[in-house]
Amino acid sequence: MKAVVRDRYGLPVVLRVEDVPVPQPRAGQVLVRIIATSVNLSDWEGLRGWPAYARIGGLFRPSRHILGSDIAGIVESVGPGVTGFRPGDEVYGDILSMVGGFAEYAVAPAHALALKPAELSFAEVSTLPQSGAIAVQAVARAKPGGRMLINGAGGGTGAFALQLAAAAGIDVTGVDNAGKLEFMRSLGATEVIDYRVTDFTRTGRYDLIVDLVARRSVFAYRRALAPRGTYLIVGGTMRALLRVITIGALVGALTGRRLGVLAVKQGPEHFAQLAERCVAGDVHIHIDRVFPLPQVSEALSYVGEGRALGKVVIAVDPSST
Ligand SMILES: NC(=O)c1ccc[n+]([C@@H]2O[C@H](COP(=O)([O-])OP(=O)(O)OC[C@H]3O[C@@H](n4cnc5c(N)ncnc54)[C@H](OP(=O)(O)O)[C@@H]3O)[C@@H](O)[C@H]2O)c1
């Protein structure tokens, strides 16, 4: 099969298209013929080996040679003990723990997969598992009538989270670069902030801050929180993460606020309901660009350099995407 492989961490030039053996499913696993894979910031982080948490499992060299975690495709075969799926089923899911989605076939744990709704295309459902699960769990922490801020809201996760928050009656502010302000407004942000011009930790008091790209000190985040407010880091630098876990917990406890990590739970129970809302037309899927499999490096650059509005998809089988 064709796959986009790498042997070391680095810029997209380390990627190459190669013929590799088709993986075989073990007990509890499913072999999926991939039609589409969406790109997440976690793929870019895994490629670069930065922030440091992206090197878990391979400190100096990556242990996983094929990236790509949000897959959509057709079940080719199932391993021993799998009863929920059979060959021919149309499925999608997040295989972040195994990766391997930038390829014609990938193995997935059966528990990570859901059946694809017939109303959505493979490209559309491939955008949902990781970004959707984060967005659903982030917005679930907000209270109606409260003020929420999402830092990094113009990308894949933010595009879902802004819509979910607005639909729930939450006053939501989106922070991203100037090129994404109109996009965030169109998704339901009541206020938008260009992070290159304005420091959101000085613009107001928020009841909930969800940070997809944390870079700041815990004291800055604390300043931006209303009394009893909550700051949750989802992604960002290792330094910011460590500070939140250590000093942040203490600062929060001393000042009647909470600073912590949103450890996102994966699996269909966290994204399948979002798919239903997309089918119903309540939530829209924004696919900025679709790249063919040999152009995974261009697609990763496009996301990693922050140019994507919403999601970017790899059409592994363009005839069925
Ligand atoms: N906690 C968990 O369990 C868990 C699980 C899975 C994934 N994650 C993490 O969740 C995050 C998901 O991100 P995503 O896929 O939604 O990313 P994305 O699509 O790349 O969106 C991130 C957005 O943030 C913007 N940005 C970059 N630097 C910024 C800054 N300093 N201030 C404000 N905005 C900034 C980017 O645009 P520009 O670069 O152009 O500015 C981009 O629009 C990733 O960090 C991933 O590692 C966490």
The ligand as an ORCA input file, in Angstrom:
! r2SCAN-3c Opt
* xyz 0 1
  N      -5.833     17.635     25.990
  C      -6.049     16.575     25.211
  O      -6.425     15.503     25.705
  C      -5.833     16.678     23.723
  C      -6.231     15.644     22.859
  C      -6.042     15.809     21.486
  C      -5.484     16.995     21.004
  N      -5.081     17.967     21.879
  C      -4.503     19.249     21.450
  O      -5.596     20.102     21.147
  C      -5.140     21.118     20.244
  C      -6.182     21.140     19.127
  O      -5.909     22.136     18.247
  P      -6.635     22.192     16.818
  O      -6.515     20.857     16.148
  O      -7.939     22.826     16.928
  O      -5.595     23.181     16.152
  P      -5.699     24.114     14.845
  O      -6.770     23.624     13.940
  O      -4.307     24.217     14.306
  O      -6.148     25.510     15.490
  C      -5.326     26.254     16.356
  C      -5.496     27.713     16.020
  O      -4.753     28.486     16.972
  C      -4.161     29.597     16.286
  N      -3.033     30.088     17.105
  C      -1.725     29.759     17.049
  N      -1.031     30.423     18.003
  C      -1.927     31.170     18.679
  C      -1.826     32.072     19.776
  N      -0.648     32.326     20.362
  N      -2.949     32.653     20.218
  C      -4.147     32.416     19.648
  N      -4.307     31.572     18.588
  C      -3.207     30.961     18.100
  C      -3.768     28.993     14.949
  O      -3.590     30.004     13.946
  P      -2.156     30.742     13.660
  O      -1.073     29.704     13.889
  O      -2.230     31.266     12.303
  O      -2.097     31.867     14.601
  C      -4.980     28.113     14.645
  O      -5.995     28.829     13.981
  C      -3.734     20.699     19.817
  O      -2.779     21.444     20.553
  C      -3.648     19.216     20.231
  O      -2.343     18.782     20.568
  C      -5.269     17.832     23.214
*
